[in-house]
Amino acid sequence: MSRDQGYIFAHVTQSVEPVDSGVRVVYRIAAGPRLRLETIKFLGNTAISDAALKKEMIAVTESGLFSRGRYLPTLLDSDLAHV
């Protein structure tokens, strides 16, 4: 589970426990909710249609092909730079 899979609120804690041969490091991962895009809205665009802008985006809604609706901050940043 990771941010690349849509778990942007994952929380990791660690603990160190002594054992006979040294120490054991334990990582506990709480995934949190998996975020999905439901809609994409464009505000203020007058020169280019919403449909044309959506075609240029990688971060698409759940019904799209590429990210299957996952919210990925890196894709959003890429899309913002691209459009």
C-alpha positions as CSV (number, residue, x, y, z in Angstrom):
1,M,0.0,0.0,0.0
2,S,1.3,3.4,-0.9
3,R,0.5,6.8,-2.2
4,D,0.9,5.5,-5.7
5,Q,-2.1,3.3,-5.0
6,G,-4.3,6.1,-3.7
7,Y,-3.5,5.7,0.1
8,I,-2.3,9.2,0.7
9,F,-3.2,9.2,4.4
10,A,-1.3,6.0,5.3
11,H,0.4,6.2,8.7
12,V,3.5,4.2,9.7
13,T,4.7,3.7,13.2
14,Q,7.7,1.8,14.3
15,S,8.9,0.2,17.5
16,V,12.2,-1.4,18.6
17,E,12.0,-4.5,20.7
18,P,14.9,-6.2,22.4
19,V,15.4,-9.9,21.5
20,D,18.1,-12.4,22.5
21,S,20.1,-11.8,19.3
22,G,19.8,-8.0,19.3
23,V,16.7,-6.0,18.4
24,R,13.6,-6.4,16.3
25,V,12.2,-3.4,14.5
26,V,8.5,-3.6,13.9
27,Y,6.7,-1.4,11.4
28,R,2.9,-1.0,11.7
29,I,1.1,0.4,8.7
30,A,-2.4,1.8,8.8
31,A,-3.5,2.4,5.2
32,G,-6.3,4.8,5.9
33,P,-9.0,5.4,3.3
34,R,-8.2,4.9,-0.4
35,L,-9.2,8.1,-2.2
36,R,-10.9,8.1,-5.6
37,L,-11.8,10.8,-8.0
38,E,-15.5,11.1,-8.6
39,T,-15.7,14.2,-10.8
40,I,-13.4,16.6,-12.4
41,K,-14.6,20.2,-12.8
42,F,-13.0,23.0,-14.7
43,L,-13.8,26.6,-13.6
44,G,-13.1,29.7,-15.7
45,N,-12.2,28.0,-18.9
46,T,-13.7,29.7,-21.9
47,A,-11.2,29.0,-24.8
48,I,-11.1,25.2,-24.5
49,S,-14.0,22.7,-23.8
50,D,-14.1,20.6,-20.7
51,A,-14.0,17.5,-22.9
52,A,-10.8,18.6,-24.6
53,L,-9.1,19.3,-21.3
54,K,-10.2,16.0,-19.9
55,K,-8.6,14.2,-22.9
56,E,-5.3,15.7,-21.9
57,M,-5.4,14.5,-18.3
58,I,-3.9,11.4,-16.9
59,A,-5.7,11.5,-13.6
60,V,-9.2,10.5,-14.8
61,T,-12.3,9.6,-13.0
62,E,-13.2,6.1,-11.9
63,S,-14.7,5.3,-15.2
64,G,-11.5,6.2,-17.1
65,L,-8.7,4.0,-18.3
66,F,-5.4,5.1,-16.7
67,S,-5.6,5.6,-13.0
68,R,-9.0,4.0,-12.5
69,G,-10.2,6.9,-10.4
70,R,-7.4,6.9,-7.8
71,Y,-6.4,10.2,-6.5
72,L,-2.6,10.5,-6.9
73,P,-1.0,13.9,-6.1
74,T,1.8,13.2,-8.6
75,L,-0.7,12.7,-11.4
76,L,-2.6,15.8,-10.5
77,D,0.6,17.9,-10.4
78,S,1.5,16.5,-13.8
79,D,-1.9,17.2,-15.2
80,L,-1.9,20.8,-13.9
81,A,1.4,21.4,-15.6
82,H,0.2,19.8,-18.8
83,V,-3.1,21.6,-19.3
